[in-house]
Amino acid sequence: MSRPTNCCGRRGRTFASEMLLTGEPVDAQRALSANLVSKVVPHGQLLDVAEAMMATILRNDQTALESAKETIFDVIGRPLDEQLAVETWYGYALMGNEWIPDRLRSFYDKSDKGRAGKNATSL
């Protein structure tokens, strides 16, 4: 039986093993290069950048965010073919909901509440 590959591959497992076994701290630049964080900012800007990110996320449709998070957490650690199958399954599962066409239309014409467009939310 072969071990499943994950999204991080051998490099990610090696880095995780090093962190767990040594207990040594990881500086911001190394965390960025290892994809542990999405960006590095000066300490004095940390709260402002975090709040701006939060505002950007919160202006999106909450149902869509919940679906995206569920999909992400469900595919982590799976091989690519399984990841694609799970994502497809979620897409098909949503197709039966009557509110999907209206949500898609408002997303594409940028009229959904909070998006950049007619209803932009200031950040």
All heavy atoms as an XYZ file, in Angstrom:
951
protein
N       0.844     -1.181      0.000
C       0.000      0.000      0.000
C       0.889      1.244      0.000
O       1.776      1.385      0.826
C      -0.897     -0.033      1.230
C      -1.785      1.167      1.348
S      -2.617      1.151      2.944
C      -4.274      1.285      2.411
N       0.646      2.135     -0.953
C       1.458      3.346     -1.028
C       0.851      4.443     -0.167
O      -0.352      4.481      0.059
C       1.563      3.819     -2.479
O       0.289      4.175     -2.948
N       1.705      5.317      0.282
C       1.242      6.440      1.097
C       0.625      7.495      0.192
O       1.146      7.762     -0.888
C       2.413      7.069      1.838
C       2.799      6.331      3.076
C       3.649      7.212      3.931
N       5.019      6.742      3.838
C       6.045      7.391      4.329
N       5.887      8.531      4.907
N       7.248      6.914      4.233
N      -0.470      8.130      0.623
C      -1.057      9.182     -0.214
C      -0.148     10.401     -0.234
O       0.540     10.697      0.735
C      -2.388      9.492      0.482
C      -2.217      9.037      1.885
C      -1.224      7.905      1.847
N      -0.123     11.080     -1.371
C       0.628     12.326     -1.443
C      -0.298     13.446     -1.046
O      -1.498     13.363     -1.232
C       1.155     12.578     -2.870
O       0.043     12.582     -3.756
C       2.142     11.515     -3.276
N       0.254     14.476     -0.463
C      -0.593     15.595     -0.079
C      -0.232     16.820     -0.886
O       0.659     16.792     -1.715
C      -0.492     15.873      1.432
C       0.905     16.288      1.858
O       1.699     16.759      1.062
N       1.200     16.115      3.120
N      -0.930     17.909     -0.625
C      -0.731     19.122     -1.401
C       0.675     19.683     -1.216
O       1.171     20.394     -2.063
C      -1.771     20.168     -1.019
S      -1.644     20.696      0.703
N       1.305     19.369     -0.134
C       2.619     19.923      0.150
C       3.746     19.047     -0.386
O       4.872     19.502     -0.503
C       2.808     20.099      1.657
S       1.539     21.130      2.390
N       3.465     17.786     -0.660
C       4.489     16.892     -1.187
C       5.563     16.592     -0.160
O       5.421     16.837      1.037
N       6.664     16.045     -0.656
C       7.768     15.641      0.218
C       8.358     16.825      0.963
O       8.679     16.738      2.137
C       8.839     14.934     -0.611
C       9.985     14.407      0.224
C      11.022     13.706     -0.624
N      10.466     12.604     -1.369
C      10.330     11.360     -0.904
N      10.688     11.087      0.321
N       9.825     10.412     -1.654
N       8.501     17.976      0.296
C       9.088     19.146      0.932
C       8.265     19.575      2.148
O       8.808     19.925      3.190
C       9.192     20.293     -0.070
C       9.835     21.517      0.518
C      10.112     22.553     -0.566
N      10.672     23.718      0.039
C      10.049     24.880      0.156
N       8.844     25.031     -0.328
N      10.633     25.901      0.725
N       6.932     19.558      2.020
C       6.074     19.958      3.133
C       6.194     19.015      4.308
O       6.236     19.441      5.465
N       6.257     17.716      4.032
C       6.399     16.738      5.119
C       7.764     16.886      5.789
O       7.872     16.775      7.010
C       6.208     15.323      4.588
C       4.777     15.009      4.225
C       4.575     13.539      3.930
N       5.403     13.040      2.855
C       5.033     12.980      1.569
N       3.842     13.414      1.219
N       5.847     12.498      0.661
N       8.781     17.141      4.992
C      10.125     17.309      5.552
C      10.180     18.525      6.465
O      10.722     18.460      7.577
C      11.157     17.451      4.414
O      11.084     16.301      3.585
C      12.567     17.595      4.961
N       9.598     19.628      6.014
C       9.598     20.845      6.815
C       8.776     20.661      8.087
O       9.194     21.061      9.171
C       9.059     22.020      5.996
C       9.167     23.335      6.705
C      10.401     23.965      6.837
C       8.054     23.939      7.253
C      10.514     25.174      7.504
C       8.153     25.146      7.916
C       9.390     25.766      8.036
N       7.611     20.024      7.967
C       6.774     19.771      9.144
C       7.505     18.878     10.139
O       7.464     19.117     11.354
C       5.452     19.127      8.719
N       8.205     17.861      9.644
C       8.969     16.972     10.529
C      10.057     17.743     11.255
O      10.255     17.570     12.465
C       9.599     15.831      9.725
O       8.608     15.019      9.171
N      10.750     18.603     10.528
C      11.804     19.408     11.151
C      11.218     20.287     12.258
O      11.783     20.364     13.355
C      12.490     20.291     10.103
C      13.557     21.199     10.685
C      14.117     22.178      9.672
O      14.147     21.852      8.471
O      14.523     23.270     10.102
N      10.112     20.937     11.987
C       9.490     21.803     12.992
C       9.095     21.011     14.226
O       9.338     21.433     15.362
C       8.250     22.491     12.411
C       8.552     23.578     11.424
S       7.061     24.290     10.671
C       5.971     24.482     12.031
N       8.458     19.861     14.017
C       7.986     19.055     15.146
C       9.124     18.452     15.954
O       9.066     18.391     17.183
C       7.064     17.951     14.644
C       5.706     18.418     14.132
C       4.996     17.286     13.405
C       4.860     18.933     15.273
N      10.158     17.976     15.264
C      11.231     17.270     15.960
C      12.246     18.187     16.623
O      12.829     17.829     17.636
C      11.933     16.314     14.991
C      11.031     15.195     14.441
C      11.768     14.389     13.380
C      10.533     14.300     15.564
N      12.462     19.386     16.042
C      13.450     20.287     16.649
C      12.815     21.252     17.640
O      13.459     21.675     18.592
C      14.185     21.115     15.576
O      13.248     21.998     14.942
C      14.880     20.231     14.562
N      11.555     21.622     17.404
C      10.912     22.599     18.277
C      11.485     23.990     18.133
O      11.179     24.878     18.929
N      12.291     24.215     17.105
C      12.908     25.525     16.898
C      11.900     26.491     16.270
O      11.059     26.083     15.477
C      14.122     25.399     15.968
C      15.284     24.638     16.579
C      15.884     25.374     17.771
O      16.054     26.603     17.695
O      16.165     24.701     18.779
N      11.990     27.768     16.633
C      11.083     28.750     16.035
C      11.373     28.935     14.545
O      12.497     28.695     14.085
C      11.373     30.038     16.815
C      12.673     29.826     17.482
C      12.896     28.351     17.604
N      10.362     29.353     13.818
C      10.490     29.610     12.385
C      10.275     31.100     12.173
O       9.255     31.651     12.604
C       9.424     28.806     11.599
C       9.475     29.138     10.128
C       9.608     27.320     11.835
N      11.250     31.770     11.528
C      11.072     33.205     11.307
C      10.089     33.454     10.163
O       9.696     32.545      9.431
C      12.405     33.910     11.071
C      13.096     33.527      9.768
O      12.419     33.060      8.820
O      14.320     33.704      9.684
N       9.672     34.700     10.031
C       8.617     35.058      9.085
C       8.993     34.720      7.641
O       8.163     34.203      6.891
C       8.293     36.545      9.216
N      10.207     35.011      7.237
C      10.599     34.744      5.849
C      10.623     33.250      5.551
O      10.231     32.810      4.482
C      11.959     35.387      5.540
C      11.910     36.904      5.474
C      10.886     37.429      4.479
O      10.719     36.916      3.383
N      10.163     38.474      4.886
N      11.073     32.449      6.501
C      11.078     31.000      6.285
C       9.654     30.465      6.259
O       9.319     29.584      5.479
C      11.880     30.306      7.386
C      11.993     28.806      7.158
C      13.401     28.294      7.299
N      13.471     26.910      6.860
C      13.618     25.865      7.662
N      13.757     26.056      8.958
N      13.674     24.646      7.171
N       8.779     30.994      7.101
C       7.372     30.589      7.096
C       6.725     30.927      5.754
O       5.950     30.149      5.207
C       6.618     31.268      8.232
N       7.093     32.082      5.187
C       6.565     32.478      3.890
C       7.061     31.542      2.791
O       6.273     31.067      1.968
C       6.955     33.926      3.576
C       6.428     34.502      2.266
C       4.908     34.565      2.281
C       7.020     35.888      2.035
N       8.344     31.240      2.806
C       8.893     30.362      1.760
C       8.367     28.937      1.878
O       8.318     28.211      0.891
C      10.425     30.369      1.794
O      10.907     29.719      2.945
N       7.935     28.541      3.069
C       7.377     27.196      3.273
C       5.854     27.184      3.117
O       5.210     26.175      3.373
C       7.755     26.686      4.663
N       5.279     28.324      2.715
C       3.832     28.456      2.535
C       3.034     28.233      3.823
O       1.886     27.797      3.776
C       3.320     27.528      1.432
C       3.847     27.926      0.087
O       3.937     29.107     -0.225
N       4.224     26.946     -0.717
N       3.629     28.548      4.952
C       2.897     28.490      6.217
C       2.056     29.739      6.424
O       1.086     29.722      7.175
C       3.858     28.336      7.401
C       4.626     27.024      7.483
C       5.595     27.061      8.658
C       3.674     25.855      7.617
N       2.454     30.828      5.777
C       1.712     32.087      5.820
C       1.575     32.603      4.391
O       2.359     32.242      3.517
C       2.413     33.149      6.704
C       2.474     32.699      8.156
C       3.804     33.458      6.191
N       0.575     33.446      4.147
C       0.374     33.952      2.791
C       1.101     35.262      2.530
O       1.340     35.617      1.380
C      -1.122     34.132      2.508
O      -1.686     35.049      3.415
N       1.430     35.986      3.573
C       2.201     37.223      3.407
C       2.896     37.577      4.710
O       2.494     37.129      5.781
C       1.341     38.382      2.923
C       0.278     38.829      3.903
C      -0.473     40.070      3.442
C      -1.360     39.757      2.282
N      -2.196     40.887      1.858
N       3.932     38.391      4.583
C       4.697     38.882      5.738
C       4.638     40.403      5.696
O       4.854     41.002      4.648
C       6.165     38.390      5.683
C       6.994     39.035      6.779
C       6.226     36.878      5.780
N       4.289     40.998      6.820
C       4.206     42.453      6.910
C       4.969     42.917      8.145
O       5.152     42.143      9.089
C       2.733     42.936      6.978
C       1.978     42.546      5.725
C       2.042     42.408      8.207
N       5.398     44.182      8.164
C       6.051     44.704      9.364
C       5.109     44.606     10.565
O       3.889     44.749     10.434
C       6.342     46.168      9.015
C       6.369     46.197      7.521
C       5.385     45.158      7.073
N       5.669     44.363     11.720
C       4.879     44.154     12.931
C       3.891     45.286     13.183
O       2.742     45.042     13.567
C       5.801     43.971     14.142
C       5.054     43.657     15.397
N       4.411     42.460     15.595
C       4.815     44.411     16.502
C       3.827     42.462     16.768
N       4.057     43.627     17.350
N       4.311     46.518     12.945
C       3.445     47.665     13.186
C       2.227     47.722     12.276
O       1.258     48.407     12.569
N       2.271     46.993     11.158
C       1.151     46.986     10.211
C       0.284     45.727     10.341
O      -0.719     45.593      9.649
C       1.681     47.065      8.780
C       2.409     48.338      8.462
C       3.022     48.285      7.072
O       2.693     47.439      6.256
N       3.932     49.219      6.811
N       0.674     44.818     11.215
C       0.024     43.515     11.291
C      -1.489     43.604     11.526
O      -2.278     43.003     10.797
C       0.673     42.668     12.386
C       0.132     41.248     12.543
C       0.280     40.472     11.248
C       0.861     40.553     13.683
N      -1.910     44.377     12.500
C      -3.333     44.468     12.809
C      -4.116     45.092     11.654
O      -5.186     44.606     11.290
C      -3.551     45.254     14.106
C      -4.966     45.248     14.658
C      -5.482     43.830     14.856
C      -5.021     46.009     15.963
N      -3.573     46.156     11.050
C      -4.258     46.810      9.934
C      -4.398     45.852      8.740
O      -5.462     45.780      8.117
C      -3.512     48.064      9.484
C      -3.591     49.188     10.504
O      -4.538     49.189     11.321
O      -2.698     50.066     10.480
N      -3.343     45.114      8.433
C      -3.382     44.178      7.305
C      -4.347     43.027      7.601
O      -5.126     42.616      6.730
C      -1.961     43.657      6.975
C      -2.005     42.530      5.959
C      -1.081     44.797      6.474
N      -4.330     42.534      8.839
C      -5.243     41.451      9.213
C      -6.696     41.911      9.136
O      -7.570     41.177      8.649
C      -4.915     40.944     10.615
N      -6.987     43.126      9.594
C      -8.350     43.648      9.530
C      -8.796     43.869      8.086
O      -9.952     43.626      7.746
C      -8.473     44.925     10.359
C      -8.438     44.649     11.845
C      -8.452     45.906     12.696
O      -8.214     47.017     12.161
O      -8.707     45.779     13.907
N      -7.886     44.325      7.229
C      -8.222     44.506      5.813
C      -8.521     43.153      5.158
O      -9.468     43.034      4.375
C      -7.085     45.217      5.084
N      -7.745     42.139      5.492
C      -8.000     40.797      4.961
C      -9.354     40.290      5.441
O     -10.129     39.726      4.664
C      -6.890     39.842      5.391
C      -7.120     38.391      4.998
S      -6.814     38.059      3.270
C      -5.040     38.065      3.255
N      -9.638     40.498      6.717
C     -10.911     40.066      7.275
C     -12.071     40.771      6.579
O     -13.072     40.142      6.212
C     -10.970     40.350      8.777
C     -12.293     39.994      9.428
S     -12.406     40.549     11.132
C     -12.375     42.313     10.934
N     -11.953     42.076      6.335
C     -13.011     42.828      5.663
C     -13.213     42.318      4.241
O     -14.346     42.208      3.766
C     -12.677     44.317      5.657
N     -12.132     41.987      3.563
C     -12.227     41.460      2.203
C     -12.947     40.121      2.194
O     -13.811     39.869      1.348
C     -10.819     41.300      1.589
O     -10.178     42.568      1.575
C     -10.898     40.758      0.177
N     -12.625     39.261      3.144
C     -13.271     37.944      3.228
C     -14.746     38.096      3.590
O     -15.614     37.482      2.973
C     -12.543     37.053      4.250
C     -11.157     36.672      3.720
C     -13.367     35.800      4.564
C     -10.254     36.015      4.738
N     -15.048     38.947      4.576
C     -16.414     39.079      5.073
C     -17.360     39.751      4.091
O     -18.574     39.621      4.221
C     -16.431     39.814      6.408
C     -15.872     39.021      7.580
C     -15.859     39.875      8.843
C     -16.649     37.732      7.797
N     -16.842     40.451      3.090
C     -17.751     41.065      2.124
C     -18.263     40.051      1.106
O     -19.150     40.340      0.322
C     -17.091     42.250      1.424
C     -16.055     41.862      0.421
C     -15.450     43.081     -0.223
N     -14.474     42.661     -1.217
C     -13.785     43.467     -1.946
N     -13.945     44.758     -1.805
N     -12.926     43.014     -2.812
N     -17.719     38.838      1.130
C     -18.168     37.785      0.224
C     -19.358     37.036      0.810
O     -19.603     37.060      2.018
C     -17.026     36.817     -0.068
C     -15.935     37.472     -0.877
O     -16.194     38.033     -1.922
N     -14.713     37.410     -0.384
N     -20.086     36.363     -0.059
C     -21.252     35.593      0.342
C     -20.853     34.522      1.358
O     -19.934     33.734      1.118
C     -21.870     34.940     -0.897
C     -23.079     34.124     -0.558
O     -24.158     34.721     -0.418
O     -22.944     32.893     -0.427
N     -21.540     34.494      2.497
C     -21.172     33.578      3.574
C     -21.395     32.116      3.204
O     -20.621     31.246      3.591
C     -21.931     33.938      4.851
C     -21.547     35.296      5.408
C     -20.063     35.435      5.676
O     -19.525     34.722      6.503
N     -19.396     36.326      4.969
N     -22.448     31.830      2.438
C     -22.680     30.455      2.001
C     -21.543     29.982      1.104
O     -21.065     28.851      1.226
C     -24.032     30.337      1.260
O     -25.065     30.800      2.122
C     -24.310     28.907      0.846
N     -21.091     30.855      0.216
C     -19.975     30.513     -0.670
C     -18.695     30.289      0.137
O     -17.925     29.369     -0.150
C     -19.762     31.611     -1.711
N     -18.470     31.123      1.151
C     -17.283     30.959      1.990
C     -17.318     29.633      2.744
O     -16.303     28.934      2.821
C     -17.172     32.111      2.998
C     -16.793     33.468      2.433
C     -16.845     34.523      3.531
C     -15.427     33.430      1.788
N     -18.474     29.291      3.283
C     -18.599     28.022      4.009
C     -18.333     26.844      3.078
O     -17.644     25.895      3.441
C     -19.986     27.903      4.633
C     -20.202     28.839      5.793
C     -21.646     28.883      6.261
O     -22.424     27.970      5.907
O     -22.000     29.825      6.980
N     -18.865     26.915      1.864
C     -18.651     25.850      0.884
C     -17.181     25.744      0.505
O     -16.623     24.646      0.415
C     -19.501     26.114     -0.356
O     -19.249     25.151     -1.344
N     -16.536     26.899      0.293
C     -15.114     26.904     -0.067
C     -14.266     26.309      1.059
O     -13.377     25.494      0.802
C     -14.660     28.328     -0.379
N     -14.539     26.695      2.295
C     -13.779     26.156      3.426
C     -13.979     24.653      3.549
O     -13.022     23.908      3.783
C     -14.166     26.852      4.734
C     -13.661     28.273      4.843
C     -13.835     28.875      6.221
C     -15.190     28.734      6.809
N     -15.403     29.459      8.067
N     -15.213     24.198      3.403
C     -15.497     22.769      3.491
C     -14.737     21.996      2.415
O     -14.140     20.956      2.689
C     -16.999     22.525      3.358
C     -17.392     21.085      3.545
C     -18.896     20.884      3.513
O     -19.654     21.860      3.592
O     -19.303     19.716      3.413
N     -14.742     22.543      1.204
C     -14.031     21.889      0.106
C     -12.534     21.846      0.383
O     -11.898     20.802      0.230
C     -14.296     22.624     -1.224
O     -15.700     22.640     -1.477
C     -13.579     21.945     -2.368
N     -11.966     22.966      0.799
C     -10.525     23.033      1.064
C     -10.133     22.013      2.118
O      -9.202     21.227      1.929
C     -10.111     24.455      1.509
C     -10.212     25.427      0.331
C      -8.695     24.451      2.092
C     -10.152     26.887      0.739
N     -10.835     21.992      3.238
C     -10.467     21.082      4.315
C     -10.712     19.623      3.953
O     -10.039     18.730      4.460
C     -11.177     21.454      5.614
C     -10.688     22.758      6.198
C     -11.578     23.747      6.570
C      -9.333     23.002      6.350
C     -11.126     24.951      7.089
C      -8.865     24.202      6.864
C      -9.769     25.175      7.236
N     -11.655     19.387      3.065
C     -11.942     18.007      2.661
C     -10.922     17.467      1.666
O     -10.714     16.262      1.594
C     -13.350     17.913      2.076
C     -13.898     16.496      2.105
O     -13.337     15.651      2.824
O     -14.892     16.240      1.410
N     -10.271     18.336      0.898
C      -9.333     17.842     -0.116
C      -7.880     17.823      0.352
O      -7.044     17.170     -0.266
C      -9.434     18.636     -1.444
C     -10.821     18.550     -2.024
C      -8.976     20.064     -1.283
N      -7.574     18.506      1.440
C      -6.185     18.547      1.924
C      -5.686     17.129      2.191
O      -6.351     16.337      2.854
C      -6.063     19.407      3.192
C      -6.255     20.876      2.839
C      -4.712     19.210      3.881
C      -6.278     21.805      4.027
N      -4.526     16.828      1.657
C      -3.904     15.535      1.884
C      -4.327     14.458      0.898
O      -3.801     13.356      0.936
N      -5.258     14.767      0.012
C      -5.704     13.787     -0.977
C      -4.918     13.957     -2.281
O      -4.502     15.065     -2.609
C      -7.190     13.968     -1.285
C      -8.113     13.661     -0.136
C      -9.534     13.918     -0.580
N     -10.476     13.732      0.502
C     -11.513     12.916      0.436
N     -11.746     12.213     -0.644
N     -12.331     12.805      1.458
N      -4.789     12.886     -3.045
C      -4.178     13.019     -4.373
C      -5.050     13.908     -5.265
O      -6.256     14.052     -5.033
C      -4.156     11.586     -4.910
C      -4.332     10.711     -3.718
C      -5.091     11.512     -2.699
N      -4.450     14.475     -6.300
C      -5.145     15.431     -7.155
C      -6.438     14.861     -7.736
O      -7.461     15.550     -7.757
C      -4.226     15.896     -8.288
C      -4.854     16.875     -9.281
C      -5.304     18.155     -8.581
C      -3.857     17.205    -10.387
N      -6.427     13.620     -8.207
C      -7.647     13.073     -8.804
C      -8.788     13.010     -7.788
O      -9.943     13.270     -8.123
C      -7.404     11.715     -9.459
C      -6.885     10.662     -8.492
O      -6.286     11.018     -7.461
O      -7.064      9.466     -8.796
N      -8.482     12.699     -6.538
C      -9.516     12.696     -5.501
C      -9.970     14.118     -5.177
O     -11.148     14.364     -4.928
C      -9.015     12.012     -4.235
C      -8.895     10.513     -4.358
C      -8.456      9.872     -3.045
O      -8.743     10.433     -1.968
O      -7.813      8.813     -3.118
N      -9.030     15.071     -5.174
C      -9.382     16.465     -4.921
C     -10.377     16.961     -5.968
O     -11.383     17.592     -5.637
C      -8.144     17.353     -4.939
C      -7.203     17.125     -3.794
C      -5.968     17.996     -3.886
O      -5.873     18.900     -4.714
N      -4.986     17.723     -3.035
N     -10.101     16.653     -7.222
C     -10.988     17.079     -8.299
C     -12.354     16.408     -8.194
O     -13.386     17.031     -8.444
C     -10.343     16.790     -9.657
C      -9.076     17.597     -9.955
C      -8.425     17.106    -11.232
C      -9.376     19.082    -10.030
N     -12.365     15.135     -7.810
C     -13.636     14.418     -7.659
C     -14.472     15.036     -6.546
O     -15.690     15.225     -6.698
C     -13.376     12.938     -7.374
N     -13.848     15.371     -5.419
C     -14.577     15.985     -4.297
C     -15.132     17.339     -4.718
O     -16.297     17.656     -4.459
C     -13.660     16.132     -3.057
C     -14.281     17.040     -2.003
C     -13.349     14.768     -2.472
N     -14.313     18.146     -5.377
C     -14.768     19.468     -5.809
C     -15.931     19.347     -6.795
O     -16.909     20.092     -6.726
C     -13.616     20.246     -6.435
C     -13.964     21.686     -6.698
C     -12.763     22.539     -7.073
O     -11.623     22.034     -7.071
O     -12.980     23.715     -7.367
N     -15.851     18.385     -7.693
C     -16.941     18.154     -8.647
C     -18.204     17.725     -7.922
O     -19.306     18.198     -8.225
C     -16.525     17.087     -9.684
O     -15.357     17.550    -10.366
C     -17.632     16.824    -10.675
N     -18.058     16.843     -6.954
C     -19.216     16.374     -6.186
C     -19.916     17.545     -5.499
O     -21.140     17.663     -5.534
C     -18.782     15.328     -5.170
C     -19.892     14.942     -4.250
C     -20.027     15.275     -2.944
C     -21.057     14.180     -4.572
N     -21.190     14.761     -2.427
C     -21.848     14.083     -3.413
C     -21.508     13.564     -5.737
C     -23.056     13.416     -3.380
C     -22.722     12.891     -5.703
C     -23.477     12.818     -4.531
N     -19.145     18.426     -4.869
C     -19.746     19.584     -4.210
C     -20.469     20.463     -5.224
O     -21.542     20.999     -4.947
C     -18.704     20.408     -3.455
C     -18.228     19.784     -2.168
C     -16.950     20.013     -1.695
C     -19.050     18.966     -1.417
C     -16.509     19.448     -0.507
C     -18.615     18.391     -0.232
C     -17.347     18.640      0.211
O     -16.915     18.085      1.382
N     -19.877     20.629     -6.407
C     -20.514     21.428     -7.458
C     -21.844     20.841     -7.880
O     -22.847     21.553     -8.010
N     -21.875     19.523     -8.083
C     -23.132     18.868     -8.459
C     -24.159     18.947     -7.332
O     -25.350     19.125     -7.573
C     -22.900     17.399     -8.830
C     -22.344     17.212    -10.213
C     -21.218     16.431    -10.417
C     -22.941     17.807    -11.319
C     -20.693     16.252    -11.691
C     -22.431     17.631    -12.587
C     -21.314     16.845    -12.774
O     -20.807     16.675    -14.018
N     -23.709     18.831     -6.105
C     -24.629     18.874     -4.966
C     -25.323     20.232     -4.879
O     -26.484     20.316     -4.501
C     -23.877     18.574     -3.677
N     -24.613     21.290     -5.255
C     -25.196     22.630     -5.181
C     -26.147     22.926     -6.335
O     -26.994     23.803     -6.237
C     -24.091     23.688     -5.173
C     -23.286     23.806     -3.883
C     -22.146     24.787     -4.067
C     -24.179     24.241     -2.732
N     -26.008     22.199     -7.439
C     -26.804     22.507     -8.624
C     -28.312     22.399     -8.375
O     -29.086     23.050     -9.049
C     -26.401     21.601     -9.790
C     -24.991     21.872    -10.294
S     -24.655     23.612    -10.620
C     -25.559     23.850    -12.120
N     -28.727     21.602     -7.416
C     -30.148     21.441     -7.143
C     -30.765     22.574     -6.338
O     -31.978     22.638     -6.180
N     -29.950     23.477     -5.822
C     -30.473     24.581     -5.012
C     -31.008     25.699     -5.903
O     -30.310     26.188     -6.783
C     -29.381     25.135     -4.090
C     -28.993     24.128     -3.035
O     -29.838     23.408     -2.524
N     -27.723     24.059     -2.709
N     -32.236     26.128     -5.644
C     -32.877     27.115     -6.505
C     -32.245     28.495     -6.436
O     -32.416     29.311     -7.322
C     -34.386     27.210     -6.180
C     -34.714     27.834     -4.842
C     -34.681     26.859     -3.669
O     -34.468     25.652     -3.881
O     -34.856     27.310     -2.532
N     -31.479     28.772     -5.399
C     -30.881     30.096     -5.263
C     -29.558     30.243     -6.020
O     -29.051     31.334     -6.170
C     -30.704     30.467     -3.798
C     -30.071     29.396     -2.956
C     -30.729     28.464     -2.213
C     -28.680     29.130     -2.787
N     -29.829     27.635     -1.591
C     -28.549     28.023     -1.929
C     -27.518     29.706     -3.276
C     -27.332     27.488     -1.559
C     -26.292     29.180     -2.904
C     -26.216     28.078     -2.053
N     -29.000     29.143     -6.513
C     -27.698     29.195     -7.205
C     -27.730     30.096     -8.439
O     -26.851     30.943     -8.595
C     -27.199     27.779     -7.566
C     -26.847     26.997     -6.304
C     -26.014     27.820     -8.511
C     -25.640     27.505     -5.557
N     -28.696     29.965     -9.362
C     -28.665     30.834    -10.555
C     -28.662     32.323    -10.218
O     -27.908     33.095    -10.822
C     -29.933     30.430    -11.322
C     -30.196     29.029    -10.884
C     -29.779     28.982     -9.440
N     -29.467     32.736     -9.238
C     -29.500     34.152     -8.863
C     -28.178     34.602     -8.252
O     -27.688     35.694     -8.529
C     -30.637     34.428     -7.879
C     -32.001     34.346     -8.535
O     -32.083     34.518     -9.769
O     -32.979     34.091     -7.812
N     -27.597     33.755     -7.420
C     -26.306     34.106     -6.804
C     -25.208     34.198     -7.863
O     -24.373     35.092     -7.814
C     -25.922     33.108     -5.723
C     -26.731     33.273     -4.460
C     -26.303     32.254     -3.421
N     -27.200     32.289     -2.299
C     -26.832     32.678     -1.090
N     -25.600     33.052     -0.857
N     -27.701     32.680     -0.113
N     -25.194     33.251     -8.793
C     -24.189     33.296     -9.859
C     -24.363     34.548    -10.712
O     -23.383     35.209    -11.058
C     -24.274     32.045    -10.736
C     -23.724     30.772    -10.122
C     -24.017     29.578    -11.028
C     -22.229     30.893     -9.881
N     -25.610     34.874    -11.070
C     -25.874     36.053    -11.893
C     -25.382     37.315    -11.181
O     -24.722     38.157    -11.773
C     -27.367     36.145    -12.199
C     -27.726     37.142    -13.262
C     -29.158     37.106    -13.778
N     -30.208     36.408    -13.069
C     -30.469     35.080    -13.110
N     -29.718     34.280    -13.792
N     -31.470     34.559    -12.441
N     -25.696     37.447     -9.893
C     -25.264     38.647     -9.168
C     -23.751     38.691     -8.992
O     -23.159     39.761     -8.969
C     -25.977     38.755     -7.823
O     -25.578     37.726     -6.947
N     -23.114     37.512     -8.921
C     -21.651     37.480     -8.828
C     -21.039     37.941    -10.149
O     -20.159     38.801    -10.173
C     -21.164     36.077     -8.480
C     -19.667     35.946     -8.498
C     -18.908     36.397     -7.439
C     -19.022     35.387     -9.593
C     -17.528     36.289     -7.452
C     -17.644     35.273     -9.615
C     -16.892     35.731     -8.545
N     -21.519     37.383    -11.243
C     -20.932     37.707    -12.550
C     -21.179     39.153    -12.973
O     -20.329     39.757    -13.606
C     -21.441     36.744    -13.623
C     -20.884     35.360    -13.465
C     -21.725     34.259    -13.457
C     -19.521     35.138    -13.312
C     -21.219     32.976    -13.301
C     -19.009     33.864    -13.151
C     -19.858     32.786    -13.153
O     -19.363     31.531    -12.997
N     -22.334     39.716    -12.622
C     -22.560     41.116    -12.999
C     -22.105     42.078    -11.891
O     -22.323     43.273    -11.964
C     -24.009     41.368    -13.407
C     -25.002     41.272    -12.264
O     -24.590     41.248    -11.082
O     -26.211     41.207    -12.547
N     -21.457     41.530    -10.878
C     -20.860     42.299     -9.777
C     -21.885     43.142     -9.026
O     -21.609     44.244     -8.587
C     -19.705     43.156    -10.267
C     -18.563     42.333    -10.793
C     -17.379     43.165    -11.153
C     -16.300     42.210    -11.627
N     -15.116     42.842    -12.026
N     -23.089     42.603     -8.877
C     -24.112     43.317     -8.125
C     -24.390     42.657     -6.781
O     -25.249     43.126     -6.037
C     -25.406     43.398     -8.935
O     -25.939     42.100     -9.155
N     -23.644     41.578     -6.466
C     -23.877     40.939     -5.172
C     -23.368     41.860     -4.069
O     -22.386     42.555     -4.209
C     -23.251     39.540     -5.089
C     -21.783     39.497     -5.435
O     -21.356     40.267     -6.311
O     -21.059     38.693     -4.833
N     -24.102     41.876     -2.981
C     -23.836     42.812     -1.890
C     -22.388     42.705     -1.399
O     -21.918     41.640     -1.047
C     -24.794     42.533     -0.737
C     -24.731     43.558      0.351
C     -25.767     43.288      1.410
C     -25.683     44.335      2.497
N     -26.641     44.085      3.542
N     -21.714     43.832     -1.394
C     -20.369     43.885     -0.850
C     -19.254     43.722     -1.863
O     -18.117     44.032     -1.566
N     -19.544     43.249     -3.049
C     -18.495     43.054     -4.045
C     -18.121     44.372     -4.690
O     -18.885     45.333     -4.681
C     -18.962     42.088     -5.137
C     -19.261     40.702     -4.654
C     -18.049     39.939     -4.296
N     -17.196     39.836     -5.454
C     -16.010     39.296     -5.446
N     -15.526     38.802     -4.347
N     -15.283     39.234     -6.507
N     -16.942     44.383     -5.304
C     -16.557     45.554     -6.085
C     -17.550     45.668     -7.234
O     -17.863     44.685     -7.881
C     -15.134     45.395     -6.585
N     -18.043     46.795     -7.474
C     -19.068     47.007     -8.494
C     -20.072     47.993     -7.959
O     -19.727     48.941     -7.264
N     -21.339     47.749     -8.219
C     -22.392     48.672     -7.784
C     -22.468     48.802     -6.274
O     -22.834     49.836     -5.756
C     -23.760     48.192     -8.290
C     -23.907     48.209     -9.775
C     -25.296     47.748    -10.135
C     -25.330     47.133    -11.506
N     -26.578     46.488    -11.801
N     -22.145     47.733     -5.551
C     -22.323     47.711     -4.097
C     -20.990     47.557     -3.359
O     -20.910     46.839     -2.388
C     -23.256     46.574     -3.683
C     -24.616     46.707     -4.342
O     -25.225     47.748     -4.256
N     -25.050     45.663     -4.998
N     -19.961     48.202     -3.820
C     -18.643     48.026     -3.223
C     -18.640     48.372     -1.735
O     -19.276     49.331     -1.319
C     -17.618     48.876     -3.947
N     -17.941     47.580     -0.979
C     -17.772     47.833      0.450
C     -16.405     48.467      0.650
O     -15.404     47.954      0.171
C     -17.832     46.513      1.247
O     -19.104     45.924      1.029
C     -17.630     46.752      2.723
N     -16.348     49.561      1.329
C     -15.052     50.199      1.549
C     -14.211     49.339      2.474
O     -14.712     48.712      3.407
C     -15.231     51.591      2.155
O     -15.803     51.483      3.438
N     -12.955     49.251      2.168
C     -12.026     48.509      3.002
C     -11.167     49.503      3.710
O     -10.367     49.362      4.453
C     -11.198     47.555      2.149
C     -11.998     46.492      1.407
C     -11.073     45.661      0.535
C     -12.718     45.586      2.371
